[in-house]
């Protein structure tokens, strides 16, 4: 009996030894598909990272373009506030000339004011300040501010016939709209 038990043990030991060998082979077979899955996951994550990089790079390039455009516009209109403040000085010099123009004979003070105004306009023109011509032009609400309507038959309706205050542009931006009087048909002709 002991011999039979020993044979039984040997057989069971052999089975135990063989079973782990089979499990190891199964594990080797299982590792191969997981390595493929890992490679696919790595490729997928690499593709996602590359896509994020390309998008981020494109966003950064767009940001650089916008920042350059904003900087250019800022430099272009940097004198905007200064020009607006100087316009009141021009208005006062023009008013002074209108009042001195009534006197007869040479007036050295008026000539000095006129030369000062001319020089100031030349400097401002050099820096992009442009006067808006209004008289005789059709009324345009983007550059004109209507202060009154003037009944007249001498001009077409909705034409600027009087300028109360000059308007100015700084390069292509409206700095100050012209204050104007706009022509309209006389009341008598409207009734007809």
C-alpha positions as CSV (number, residue, x, y, z in Angstrom):
1,X,0.0,0.0,0.0
2,X,2.7,2.3,0.7
3,X,4.0,1.8,-2.8
4,X,0.6,2.7,-4.2
5,X,0.5,5.8,-2.1
6,X,3.9,6.8,-3.2
7,X,2.9,6.3,-6.8
8,X,-0.2,8.3,-6.2
9,X,1.8,11.1,-4.6
10,X,4.2,11.1,-7.5
11,X,1.4,11.3,-9.9
12,X,-0.2,14.1,-8.1
13,X,3.1,15.9,-7.7
14,X,3.6,15.6,-11.4
15,X,0.2,17.0,-12.0
16,X,0.9,19.9,-9.7
17,X,4.2,20.5,-11.4
18,X,2.6,20.4,-14.8
19,X,-0.3,22.6,-14.0
20,X,1.8,25.6,-13.1
21,X,3.7,25.1,-16.4
22,X,0.4,25.3,-18.3
23,X,-0.5,28.5,-16.3
24,X,2.8,30.1,-17.2
25,X,2.2,29.4,-20.9
26,X,-1.2,30.8,-20.6
27,X,0.2,34.0,-18.9
28,X,2.8,34.3,-21.7
29,X,0.0,34.2,-24.2
30,X,-2.0,36.7,-22.2
31,X,0.9,39.2,-22.0
32,X,1.2,39.4,-25.7
33,X,-2.3,40.9,-26.2
34,X,-1.8,43.3,-23.3
35,X,1.5,44.5,-24.8
36,X,-0.4,45.2,-28.1
37,X,-3.1,47.1,-26.0
38,X,-0.3,49.1,-24.3
39,X,1.2,50.0,-27.6
40,X,-2.2,51.1,-29.0
41,X,-2.8,53.2,-25.8
42,X,0.6,54.8,-26.1
43,X,0.0,55.6,-29.8
44,X,-3.4,57.0,-29.0
45,X,-2.1,59.2,-26.1
46,X,0.8,60.3,-28.4
47,X,-1.7,61.3,-31.1
48,X,-3.8,63.2,-28.5
49,X,-0.7,65.0,-27.2
50,X,0.3,65.8,-30.7
51,X,-3.1,67.1,-31.5
52,X,-3.1,69.3,-28.3
53,X,0.3,70.6,-29.3
54,X,-0.8,71.5,-32.8
55,X,-3.9,73.3,-31.5
56,X,-1.9,75.1,-28.8
57,X,0.6,76.2,-31.4
58,X,-2.1,77.5,-33.7
59,X,-3.7,79.4,-30.8
60,X,-0.4,80.9,-29.8
61,X,0.2,82.0,-33.4
62,X,-3.3,83.6,-33.5
63,X,-2.5,85.3,-30.2
64,X,0.7,86.8,-31.6
65,X,-1.1,88.2,-34.6
66,X,-3.8,89.7,-32.5
67,X,-1.3,91.2,-30.1
68,X,0.7,92.7,-33.0
69,X,-2.4,94.2,-34.5
70,X,-3.5,95.7,-31.1
71,X,0.0,97.1,-30.6
72,X,0.0,98.6,-34.1
73,X,-3.4,100.2,-33.5
74,X,-2.4,101.5,-30.1
75,X,0.7,103.2,-31.6
76,X,-1.4,104.5,-34.4
77,X,-3.9,106.2,-32.1
78,X,-1.7,106.9,-29.1
79,X,-2.1,110.7,-29.6
80,X,-5.9,110.5,-29.6
81,X,-6.4,112.1,-26.2
82,X,-3.8,114.8,-26.8
83,X,-5.3,115.7,-30.2
84,X,-8.7,116.0,-28.6
85,X,-7.4,118.4,-26.0
86,X,-5.6,120.5,-28.6
87,X,-8.8,120.9,-30.7
88,X,-10.1,123.3,-28.1
89,X,-7.0,125.5,-28.5
90,X,-7.6,125.5,-32.2
91,X,-11.2,126.5,-31.7
92,X,-10.2,129.4,-29.4
93,X,-7.6,130.7,-31.9
94,X,-10.1,130.6,-34.7
95,X,-12.6,132.5,-32.6
96,X,-9.9,135.1,-31.8
97,X,-9.3,135.5,-35.5
98,X,-13.0,136.0,-36.2
99,X,-13.2,138.8,-33.6
100,X,-10.0,140.5,-34.8
101,X,-11.1,140.3,-38.4
102,X,-13.7,143.0,-37.8
103,X,-11.2,145.7,-37.2
104,X,-9.8,147.7,-40.1
105,X,-6.2,148.1,-40.9
106,X,-3.2,146.0,-40.0
107,X,-3.4,144.2,-36.7
108,X,-0.1,142.6,-35.6
109,X,-1.9,140.6,-32.9
110,X,-4.2,139.1,-35.4
111,X,-1.3,138.2,-37.7
112,X,0.5,136.6,-34.8
113,X,-2.6,134.5,-33.9
114,X,-3.0,133.5,-37.5
115,X,0.6,132.4,-37.9
116,X,0.4,130.5,-34.6
117,X,-2.8,128.8,-35.8
118,X,-1.2,127.9,-39.1
119,X,1.9,126.4,-37.5
120,X,-0.2,124.4,-35.0
121,X,-2.3,123.0,-37.9
122,X,0.8,122.1,-39.8
123,X,2.2,120.2,-36.9
124,X,-1.1,118.4,-36.2
125,X,-1.5,117.6,-39.9
126,X,1.9,116.0,-39.9
127,X,0.7,113.7,-37.1
128,X,-2.4,112.6,-38.9
129,X,-5.1,115.2,-37.9
130,X,-7.4,115.9,-40.8
131,X,-10.2,118.5,-41.0
132,X,-13.6,117.2,-42.0
133,X,-14.9,119.4,-44.9
134,X,-18.7,119.8,-44.3
135,X,-20.1,122.8,-46.1
136,X,-22.0,121.9,-49.2
137,X,-21.7,118.1,-48.6
138,X,-24.6,115.8,-47.9
139,X,-25.4,115.3,-44.2
140,X,-23.6,112.1,-42.9
141,X,-24.5,111.2,-39.3
142,X,-21.1,109.4,-38.9
143,X,-19.1,112.6,-39.4
144,X,-21.8,115.3,-38.7
145,X,-23.7,116.3,-35.7
146,X,-26.9,118.2,-36.7
147,X,-27.5,121.2,-34.5
148,X,-30.3,122.8,-36.5
149,X,-32.2,122.8,-39.7
150,X,-32.0,125.8,-41.9
151,X,-34.9,126.6,-44.3
152,X,-33.4,127.5,-47.7
153,X,-34.1,127.1,-51.3
154,X,-30.4,127.7,-52.3
155,X,-29.3,124.2,-51.3
156,X,-30.6,120.7,-51.7
157,X,-32.4,119.2,-48.8
158,X,-30.2,117.4,-46.2
159,X,-27.1,119.3,-47.3
160,X,-24.8,121.0,-44.8
161,X,-25.3,124.8,-45.1
162,X,-23.8,126.0,-41.9
163,X,-20.8,124.8,-39.8
164,X,-20.9,125.7,-36.1
165,X,-17.8,123.8,-35.1
166,X,-15.3,122.0,-37.3
167,X,-14.9,118.3,-37.1
168,X,-11.6,116.4,-37.2
169,X,-10.3,112.9,-38.0
170,X,-7.2,111.3,-36.6
171,X,-6.0,109.2,-39.6
172,X,-9.1,107.2,-40.4
173,X,-10.9,107.5,-37.0
174,X,-13.4,110.3,-36.2
175,X,-12.0,112.4,-33.4
176,X,-14.7,114.9,-33.3
177,X,-17.9,115.2,-35.4
178,X,-18.7,118.5,-37.1
179,X,-21.5,120.5,-35.6
180,X,-23.6,121.6,-38.5
181,X,-26.8,123.2,-39.7
182,X,-28.7,121.1,-42.4
183,X,-30.8,122.5,-45.2
184,X,-34.5,121.8,-45.4
185,X,-37.2,123.0,-47.8
186,X,-39.0,126.2,-46.6
187,X,-42.4,125.7,-44.9
188,X,-44.2,127.4,-47.8
189,X,-42.9,125.0,-50.4
190,X,-43.8,122.0,-48.2
191,X,-47.4,123.0,-48.1
192,X,-47.5,123.2,-51.9
